Amino acid sequence: MNLQINEKKIPGTVLDRASMGNVTGLEFLGKIFYISDGIMLTQIREIAGIDGTTLQNWTKRGWVENPKSKKYNIDQLAHILIINMLRSCMRLDKIAFLVSYINGRVYDRSDDIIPDSRLYDYICRILDRLMETEVTVDSAATLKQCIGEVTEDYEEKIAGAKKRLTNALEIIIIAYYASIIKEKSDEMIDSLMNR
């Protein structure tokens, strides 16, 4: 059985890749923020399929930064999409730890090693490459190589940041891969139950 990553949706969203011109990462975020520098909660709900209560809960727990003047910026949206893409297969407290492992406190940009929009772009670019190369579950070396190639342009702000970024990306990609496999198995069992 080939368990290749073949996702039809833009990571962390409910939007179909094809209907958005097959763009992901910064290209996708650029389309969203082309006209405005901020988006409202209702737009995030349409993009990510997250209800307002969930997003407010994430904000209350300190996992997502409060919007400014009721608008979320590009990095806040990217942050939300990263959490959303992992939540079906990873506990929220572990996602919160992983996000803080990368960028420290949500409300403090001075401890960030990478903007969330760029992190989201790296994630999407890695996933896109893995879909193109037909990587299977047992090819961890290929995943590490792909992460290295995609993050080649990354420059450390603090010593050890590149290693932290690489570790986190490996976990994020594997977890997302697991969520896609889980979704596929759920579809298969639903099909059996509906016969």
N, C-alpha and C positions, 0 to 999 in steps of 0.2 A: 504494500500500500504506500503510495506516495503522499506524504504529509507536507507537501510544499506549501509555503505561505502564498495564498492567492486571495487577497482581500479585495472585494469590490467597493468597499467604503473607504473614505478618507479616514485615516486613523483618528480615533476619538470622536468621530462625528457620525451622524446618520445620513450623511450626504454621499451619493453615488459618485465614484471617481469619474466615470465616463461623462456624466452630466456636467461636471466641473472642468472638463477638458483634460482629464487625467493628471491634474496638478495636485501636489501635496506639499507639505512643509511650508517654507517661506513664500513660495509662489501662491499657494492656497491662501495663506494669511494675507498676502498682498492684495488678493482679489477682495477679501472681506473688508479690508481697511483702505481700499482704493479711494473712496470718496470721503471717508470720515476717519478721525483718529480715535474714535471710541464707538463701542456698540452697547446696546441696552440688553438687559436680562432677557427680554422676549426673543431677541435675536440669538442669544446664546442657546436658549431652549430649542429654537429651530435648527441650529447648527449641530448641537451636541445631543439633543434628545434628553436633556436633563431637566427635571422639573424645578421650579423656583425654590421649593422647600429644601430640596437636596443641596442646591447651590448655597442657600442661606445657611444651612447646617454646616457645610464645609467652611464657610466664612466665619461662622460663630466659633468653630473649633480651631481657627487659626490656620487652616490648610490652604485657604484662598484669600488673597488680599481684597479688602473692601474696594468697590468701584469709586472713582472720583466723579462727583456730580452725576451719579447713577450710570456712568459709562465705564466699560471695561476696555483697557488698552490691549494692544497686540500681545504683549507678554502675559497679561492676565488670562487672555483667551487661550494662549498656548499652554499655560499652566493647567487650566481647567481641562483642556483636551488630553493632556498627558495623564492626569488623574482618571479621567473618564475611560481612557483606553485600557487602563489596568484594573479597574475596579471589579470586573466580572471574575477575575481569577486571583486577585490579591486583596488581602484585608486592607481597609482604609488606613489603619494605624501603620501598617508596613509601607504603604504608598507614601504616607506623610513622612515617615523616617527616610525613605529613599530620596524624596524631594529635598528634605533638609540636609541629607548627606551631600547632595550636589550643591545646593545654593543656600544653605543656612536658614535663617529665619525669613519667613514669607514677607514680613513688613520691613525688612532691612536689605536694601539692594547692595550695600557696601560689602557684604560677605558672599555675594554671588560669584561663582566662577564662570558662569555663562548666562547670557540672557535666555529666558524661557523660550522665546521665539526661535532662537538659534538651536537650542536643545531639541525642540520639536522638529526643526528642520533636519537635524542630524538623524533623529529617530526615523523620520519619513524616508530620508535618503537611504538609510541602511535597509529598511523594509523593502523599498523599491528595488534595490540591488539584489536582495535575497530572493525576491519574486522572479527576477530575471535569470538568476543562476541555478534555480531548482535545488536549493540547499535542502537537505533532509535533516531530520532530528539529530542524527549522530555526527554532524559536521561542525562541532564547536570551533575547530581550528579555522574553518572558513568564516564563521561568524566573527571571530577575533580579527581576522585579516580584513574583513569588510569594515569593521568598526575603525580599525587603524587607518584604512584608506580614506574613509569619509571624514574622519576627524584630523586628517593630516595638516589642515590649515589652522588648527586650534593652537592658540598661544596661551600658555599659563600666565595667570595673574599672580598666583602664589605657588610655591613649590608643592608638588604632589597633586596639583589640580587635574592634570591630564590623566593620571592613574585613577583618581576618583571618578572622573567623567567616563573613562573606559569601563570601569567596574559597573557603574550605574547603567550605562547603555546596554551592556551585556545582560543585566538583570531585566531591564525594561523590554528588550527585544524578545528574550525567552518567555517572559510573562505574557507579552502580547501574543506571541506564537501559541502559547498555551490557551489563551482566551479564544483564539480562532479555532483551535482543535476542539475545545469545549463546545463552542457554538455549533460546529459540525456534528459532534456526537449528539447534542441536544436535538438537532434537526432530524438525525437518523432515528432516535428513539421516539420522537414525536410522530414520525412517519409510521413506525411500527404500531404505536398506540392508536393511530387513527385508521388503521386497516379494518 
